[in-house]
Amino acid sequence: MNRLARTLSSVAIIASIAGCKVGPNYKRPVVATPASYRGGLAPDIAANATTTPLGAQKWTTVFTDPVLEGLITEALKNNYDVKIAADRVLEEQAQMGVTKAGEYPTLSVGGSYTALGLPSSLLSGLSNNSNSNSSSSNKNTKGNFFSGGLTASVAWNLDFWGYYRRQTEAARASLRATEWAQQTTYSSLVENVATSYYQLRTLDAELAITKATLAARKQSLDLTQKLEQGGSDSMAEVRQAEELYYTAEAQIPDLERQIEQQENNLNLLLGRAPGTIARSGAEHSVADAAHPTEVPVGLPSDLLERRPDVRRAEELLIQANANIGVARAQFFPQLSLSGTGGVGSSQLKGLVDSGNAYYYAAGSLAQPIFDAGKIRSNYHFAEAKHKELLDTYQQTIAGALRDVSNALVAYNKTRDYREQQEKQTAASADAVRLARMRYNSGYTSYLEVLTTDTNLYNSQLTLEAARQQEALSLVQLYNALGGGW
């Protein structure tokens, strides 16, 4: 038995060493990336090879608002999508262990014990060696039989063609793809929290502007009412002042609604129940949001290593490549070995007697002959899936290059737009001041005040939106470059 076991083990080891893995080995596809991004570098950036690209910087160095930093930290800890992504990684780790176990033999051991007691009358009838008198006198006696033993069995499907090794390779790629999906979740969460926070602060600023405008319009309304009562103004001008006042007043509850809903949305990202969100002190505008003048973007080829979605797409391509080998191996014979051995005896001491040992060993070879094209169709399916994921990988890279270029355009232009909007808002504020002076002096009607006041209010809201776009352009550029994880 020992000699046979050693022989089978030797054959299995030799077969495994000599075995090959059919199917293609993975090579990263050649991807032609441009030398630089469209639009070049963002303004005020000097090309410097020693500078760390924005996408490789930790998010704490990009978003310097202390409240925003705290919110992102809390979200990365408590967000449900982050927890689900971590759970999926654990699932894939366990699944890879299940798959890899197929490469190794299985060994099982067991034991049995049997006790049988039969009446002597039955034994006499079966043997025909006793008369009726002896049966009557011994009818209460029994014949006792005992037996037991230990067994061990082993089975091994030899991986001569790499069938199980390719499955493990595919499972490992699937695990890495899930890990990169987890990094994508981190990046998206950082972007979403920063975006929601800046949107919330913009709504706060719009509410503050509306309340200040409402107070100024209330003063104008009071003045026109007094002038109308004194005969200096007409009722039409009072109605125009009321129109301005009620327009601003109607905006307040709508802005408060948007603020509470935005807080609820942000709380969901934080893994909290609906409630209020803290701001940075009393300042609710995004005018002080970080917008560095030097933002090194690195080379487009860096995206192949940095972007989590690109890395995930490549790991899925690696998995599909390994599955071609799995499908290819099914064309070849499958060799398996199995054996069972043990000892059996009716006495305990007999279990250590080599004379009571027994064994069974077998080897089998199975070669598919006819399966109505199932194996071939499965192979063609694996090849087609690989082609699909190759195109997906290239599409993901193209999309990443587009995202960075669009983010660069936004980063380049939103600052200019905000600066021009600040000039327009300043001009509108001065126009309102002059119109009120002319109206108070009796040189113009209230219609001029109404027009300029409306223009100022709209310009102020547009300025806050421009400041929000400027802040969000950095968030989008950071995420497009693969930052946030």
C-alpha positions in Angstrom: 0.0 0.0 0.0 2.8 2.4 0.9 4.6 1.6 -2.3 1.5 2.3 -4.4 0.9 5.6 -2.6 4.4 6.7 -3.3 4.1 5.7 -6.9 0.9 7.6 -7.4 2.3 10.7 -5.6 5.4 10.6 -7.9 3.3 10.3 -11.0 1.1 13.2 -9.9 4.0 15.4 -9.1 5.8 14.7 -12.4 2.5 15.3 -14.3 2.0 18.6 -12.6 5.5 19.8 -13.2 5.5 18.7 -16.8 2.0 20.1 -17.4 1.5 23.3 -19.3 -1.1 26.0 -19.4 -2.9 26.2 -22.7 -4.3 29.4 -23.9 -2.7 32.9 -24.4 -0.6 34.5 -21.6 -1.7 38.1 -20.9 0.2 41.0 -22.4 -1.0 44.5 -21.9 -2.5 45.9 -25.2 -0.5 48.7 -26.9 -2.5 51.9 -26.4 -1.5 55.0 -28.2 -1.9 57.9 -25.7 -1.2 61.5 -26.7 1.9 63.3 -25.5 -0.2 65.9 -23.7 -3.8 66.6 -22.9 -5.8 68.8 -25.1 -5.8 72.3 -23.8 -2.3 71.9 -22.4 -1.7 72.7 -18.7 -4.0 74.8 -16.6 -3.2 78.5 -16.2 -0.2 79.6 -14.1 1.3 76.1 -14.2 4.9 75.6 -15.1 5.8 72.2 -16.4 8.0 70.5 -13.8 8.9 66.8 -13.9 9.6 66.8 -10.2 6.2 68.0 -9.1 3.7 65.5 -7.9 0.7 65.3 -10.3 -2.6 66.4 -8.9 -4.1 62.9 -9.2 -1.4 61.4 -7.1 -1.9 63.9 -4.2 -3.9 63.0 -1.2 -7.3 64.6 -1.0 -6.4 66.4 2.3 -3.8 68.5 0.4 -6.4 69.4 -2.3 -9.4 70.3 -0.1 -8.2 72.5 2.7 -11.6 73.5 4.2 -11.4 71.9 7.7 -15.2 71.2 7.7 -15.0 69.6 4.3 -12.0 67.5 5.4 -14.0 66.3 8.4 -17.0 65.4 6.2 -14.9 63.4 3.7 -13.2 61.5 6.5 -16.6 60.6 8.0 -18.0 59.6 4.7 -15.0 57.3 3.9 -15.7 55.6 7.2 -19.5 55.4 7.3 -20.7 55.6 3.7 -22.8 52.6 2.7 -21.3 52.3 -0.8 -17.9 52.1 0.8 -19.0 49.4 3.1 -20.6 47.4 0.3 -17.5 47.8 -1.8 -15.4 46.3 1.1 -17.9 43.4 1.5 -17.5 42.6 -2.2 -13.7 42.4 -1.8 -14.2 39.9 1.0 -16.6 37.9 -1.2 -14.0 37.8 -4.0 -11.2 36.8 -1.7 -13.3 33.8 -0.4 -14.3 32.9 -4.0 -10.7 32.9 -5.1 -9.9 30.5 -2.3 -12.7 28.2 -3.4 -11.4 28.3 -7.0 -7.7 27.8 -6.1 -8.6 24.7 -4.0 -9.3 22.9 -7.3 -5.6 22.7 -8.0 -4.9 20.4 -5.1 -5.9 16.9 -4.1 -8.7 16.2 -1.6 -8.0 13.9 1.3 -10.6 12.5 3.7 -10.5 10.1 6.6 -13.1 8.2 8.4 -13.9 5.3 10.8 -16.7 2.8 11.3 -17.8 0.4 14.0 -20.6 -2.2 13.8 -22.1 -4.3 16.5 -24.6 -7.1 15.7 -26.4 -9.3 18.1 -28.5 -12.3 16.9 -30.5 -14.9 18.9 -29.0 -18.4 18.9 -32.2 -19.9 17.5 -31.8 -17.8 14.3 -28.2 -18.8 14.2 -29.1 -22.5 14.6 -31.7 -22.3 11.8 -29.2 -20.7 9.5 -26.5 -23.2 10.2 -28.6 -26.4 10.7 -26.2 -27.6 13.3 -28.5 -27.6 16.4 -31.5 -29.8 17.3 -34.8 -28.6 18.7 -33.9 -29.4 22.3 -30.7 -27.3 22.2 -32.6 -24.5 20.5 -35.2 -24.5 23.3 -32.7 -24.4 26.0 -30.7 -21.6 24.5 -33.4 -19.5 23.0 -32.5 -16.5 25.1 -28.8 -16.6 24.1 -27.5 -14.4 21.4 -24.6 -14.4 18.9 -22.6 -11.2 19.0 -20.5 -9.9 16.1 -18.2 -6.8 16.2 -16.3 -5.1 13.4 -14.6 -1.8 12.8 -12.0 0.0 10.9 -10.3 3.1 9.7 -10.3 4.4 6.1 -8.6 7.1 4.1 -9.3 8.3 0.6 -7.6 10.7 -1.8 -8.7 12.1 -5.1 -6.8 14.4 -7.5 -7.7 15.8 -10.8 -4.3 16.5 -12.4 -4.0 19.9 -13.8 -1.9 18.8 -16.8 -3.3 21.4 -19.2 -3.7 24.3 -16.7 -7.4 24.1 -16.5 -7.5 24.8 -12.7 -4.5 27.2 -12.8 -6.2 29.3 -15.5 -9.4 29.4 -13.3 -7.3 30.6 -10.4 -5.7 33.2 -12.7 -9.2 34.4 -13.7 -10.4 34.5 -10.1 -7.3 36.5 -9.0 -8.0 39.0 -11.8 -11.6 39.2 -10.7 -10.4 40.0 -7.1 -8.1 42.7 -8.3 -10.9 44.2 -10.5 -13.2 44.3 -7.4 -10.4 46.0 -5.4 -10.1 48.6 -8.1 -13.8 49.1 -8.1 -13.5 49.8 -4.4 -10.9 52.5 -5.2 -13.4 53.9 -7.7 -16.0 54.1 -4.9 -13.5 56.1 -2.8 -12.8 58.5 -5.6 -16.4 59.0 -6.5 -17.3 59.5 -2.8 -14.7 62.2 -2.3 -15.9 64.0 -5.5 -19.6 63.7 -4.4 -19.0 64.9 -0.9 -17.0 67.9 -2.1 -19.6 68.7 -4.8 -22.5 68.5 -2.4 -20.7 70.6 0.2 -19.9 73.4 -2.3 -23.5 73.3 -3.7 -24.8 73.6 -0.1 -22.6 76.6 0.6 -23.7 78.2 -2.7 -27.4 77.8 -1.6 -26.5 79.4 1.7 -24.9 82.3 -0.1 -27.9 82.7 -2.3 -30.2 82.7 0.7 -28.0 85.4 2.4 -28.1 87.5 -0.8 -31.9 87.1 -1.0 -32.4 88.2 2.6 -30.1 91.2 2.2 -32.0 92.1 -1.0 -35.3 91.7 0.7 -34.2 94.1 3.5 -33.1 96.7 0.9 -36.3 96.3 -1.0 -38.4 96.7 2.2 -36.7 100.0 2.7 -37.5 101.1 -0.8 -41.1 99.9 -0.4 -41.5 101.9 2.8 -40.1 105.0 1.1 -42.4 104.7 -1.9 -45.4 104.3 0.3 -44.5 107.4 2.3 -43.9 109.4 -1.0 -47.3 108.1 -2.4 -49.0 109.2 0.8 -47.4 112.6 0.5 -48.4 112.9 -3.2 -44.9 112.7 -4.6 -45.3 109.2 -6.0 -48.0 107.3 -7.8 -49.6 104.1 -6.8 -48.0 102.4 -9.8 -44.6 103.0 -8.3 -45.7 101.5 -5.0 -46.9 98.5 -6.8 -43.5 98.2 -8.6 -41.8 98.4 -5.2 -44.1 95.7 -3.9 -43.4 93.5 -6.9 -39.7 93.7 -6.1 -40.2 93.0 -2.5 -42.6 90.0 -2.9 -40.4 88.5 -5.6 -37.4 88.3 -3.2 -39.7 87.1 -0.4 -41.0 84.3 -2.4 -37.5 83.0 -3.1 -36.6 82.5 0.6 -38.8 79.4 1.3 -37.7 77.8 -2.0 -34.1 78.3 -1.1 -34.7 76.9 2.4 -36.3 73.9 0.8 -33.3 73.3 -1.4 -30.9 73.7 1.5 -32.6 71.1 3.7 -32.9 68.7 0.8 -29.2 69.2 0.0 -28.3 68.6 3.6 -30.3 65.4 3.5 -28.4 64.3 0.4 -25.1 65.0 2.0 -26.1 63.2 5.2 -26.8 60.1 3.1 -23.3 60.2 1.7 -22.0 60.5 5.3 -24.1 57.5 6.4 -26.2 59.7 8.8 -29.8 60.3 9.3 -31.3 63.5 7.9 -30.2 66.6 9.8 -28.2 69.8 9.6 -24.7 70.1 8.2 -22.0 72.2 9.8 -20.4 75.0 7.7 -17.0 76.7 7.9 -17.7 79.5 10.4 -20.2 82.2 9.3 -18.9 82.2 5.7 -21.4 80.4 3.5 -19.9 81.4 0.1 -17.6 79.3 -1.9 -15.5 82.4 -2.7 -12.8 81.1 -0.3 -12.8 77.6 -1.7 -9.3 76.2 -2.6 -8.4 76.9 -6.2 -4.6 76.5 -6.5 -2.8 78.4 -9.2 -0.4 75.5 -9.8 -2.0 72.2 -10.8 0.4 69.7 -12.4 -1.6 67.2 -14.4 1.2 64.8 -15.4 1.3 62.7 -18.6 -1.7 61.1 -20.3 0.0 57.7 -20.0 -0.2 58.1 -16.2 -4.0 57.4 -16.4 -3.3 53.8 -17.3 -1.8 53.3 -13.9 -3.7 55.9 -11.8 -7.3 55.8 -12.9 -9.2 53.1 -10.9 -11.8 52.5 -13.7 -9.0 52.0 -16.2 -7.2 49.5 -13.9 -10.5 47.7 -13.3 -11.2 47.4 -17.0 -7.7 45.9 -17.5 -8.2 43.3 -14.7 -11.5 42.3 -16.4 -9.5 41.9 -19.6 -7.0 39.7 -17.8 -9.8 37.6 -16.4 -11.3 37.1 -19.9 -7.8 36.2 -21.2 -7.5 33.5 -18.6 -10.9 32.2 -19.3 -9.8 31.5 -22.9 -7.2 29.1 -21.4 -9.9 27.5 -19.3 -12.1 26.9 -22.3 -9.1 25.7 -24.4 -8.1 23.1 -21.7 -11.5 21.4 -22.1 -10.4 20.1 -25.5 -7.8 17.9 -24.0 -7.9 14.7 -21.9 -8.6 15.0 -18.2 -6.6 12.8 -15.9 -7.6 11.9 -12.4 -6.2 9.7 -9.7 -8.1 8.3 -6.7 -7.3 5.8 -3.9 -8.8 4.4 -0.8 -7.2 2.4 2.0 -7.6 1.3 5.5 -7.7 -1.4 8.1 -10.6 -3.5 9.4 -10.9 -6.0 12.2 -13.4 -7.4 14.8 -11.0 -6.6 17.6 -9.4 -3.3 18.5 -5.9 -4.8 18.5 -6.4 -5.9 15.0 -6.4 -2.4 13.7 -2.7 -2.2 14.0 -2.1 -5.5 12.3 -0.8 -5.1 8.7 -2.6 -8.2 7.7 -5.9 -6.5 8.1 -5.0 -3.6 5.8 -6.6 -3.1 2.4 -6.4 -0.5 -0.4 -7.9 0.4 -3.7 -6.3 2.8 -6.3 -7.4 3.8 -9.7 -6.6 6.3 -12.4 -8.9 7.5 -15.2 -8.5 9.4 -18.4 -11.4 11.1 -20.2 -11.3 12.5 -23.6 -14.3 14.4 -25.0 -15.3 12.9 -28.4 -18.8 14.3 -29.2 -20.7 17.0 -27.3 -22.6 18.6 -30.2 -20.1 21.5 -30.3 -20.5 22.6 -26.7 -16.8 22.8 -25.9 -16.0 24.6 -29.1 -18.9 27.1 -28.7 -17.7 27.8 -25.1 -14.2 28.5 -26.5 -15.6 30.9 -29.1 -17.6 32.6 -26.3 -14.5 33.1 -24.3 -12.7 34.6 -27.3 -15.7 36.9 -28.1 -15.8 38.0 -24.4 -12.1 38.8 -24.5 -12.6 40.9 -27.6 -15.5 42.8 -26.0 -13.5 43.6 -22.9 -10.5 44.6 -25.0 -12.8 47.2 -26.7 -14.2 48.2 -23.3 -10.6 48.7 -22.0 -9.7 51.0 -24.9 -13.0 52.8 -24.6 -12.4 53.4 -20.9 -9.0 54.9 -21.6 -10.5 57.2 -24.3 -13.2 58.3 -21.8 -10.5 59.0 -19.2 -8.6 61.2 -21.7 -11.9 63.0 -22.5 -12.7 63.5 -18.8 -9.3 65.1 -18.1 -9.5 67.4 -21.2 -13.0 68.5 -20.3 -11.9 69.2 -16.7 -8.9 71.2 -17.9 -11.2 73.3 -20.1 -13.4 73.9 -17.2 -10.5 74.7 -14.9 -9.0 77.1 -17.5 -12.2 79.0 -18.1 -14.2 79.1 -14.9 -11.8 81.5 -13.2 -12.0 83.9 -16.1 -15.8 83.6 -16.1 -15.9 84.3 -12.4 -13.6 87.3 -12.7 -15.8 88.8 -15.4 -18.9 88.1 -13.4 -17.4 89.9 -10.4 -16.9 93.0 -12.6 -20.5 92.8 -13.9 -21.9 92.5 -10.3 -19.9 95.5 -9.2 -21.2 97.5 -12.1 -24.8 96.4 -11.3 -24.4 97.4 -7.7 -23.2 100.8 -8.7 -26.1 101.2 -11.2 -28.5 100.4 -8.3 -26.8 103.0 -6.1 -27.1 105.7 -8.9 -30.7 104.8 -9.7 -31.7 105.2 -6.1 -30.0 108.5 -5.8 -31.7 109.7 -9.0 -35.1 108.4 -7.8 -34.6 110.0 -4.3 -33.8 113.3 -6.1 -36.8 113.0 -8.3 -34.8 112.7 -11.6 -36.2 109.3 -12.6 -39.1 107.0 -12.0 -39.1 103.9 -9.8 -39.0 101.8 -13.0 -35.3 102.5 -13.3 -34.7 101.3 -9.7 -36.8 98.2 -10.4 -34.8 97.3 -13.4 -31.3 97.9 -11.9 -32.3 96.2 -8.7 -33.5 93.1 -10.5 -30.3 93.1 -12.6 -28.2 93.3 -9.5 -30.0 90.4 -7.7 -29.6 88.2 -10.8 -26.0 89.2 -11.2 -25.3 88.3 -7.5 -26.8 84.9 -7.9 -24.9 84.3 -11.1 -21.7 85.3 -9.4 -22.3 82.6 -6.7 -23.0 80.0 -9.4 -19.7 81.1 -11.1 -17.8 80.7 -7.8 -19.4 77.2 -7.4 -18.3 76.2 -10.9 -14.8 77.4 -10.2 -14.6 75.3 -7.1 -16.2 72.3 -8.7 -13.8 72.5 -11.7 -10.9 71.5 -9.4 -12.9 68.7 -7.9 -13.7 67.3 -11.3 -10.1 67.7 -12.5 -8.8 65.9 -9.4 -11.2 63.0 -9.9 -10.5 62.8 -13.7 -6.8 62.5 -13.0 -7.6 59.5 -10.7 -7.3 61.2 -7.4 -9.3 60.5 -4.2 -8.1 57.1 -3.1 
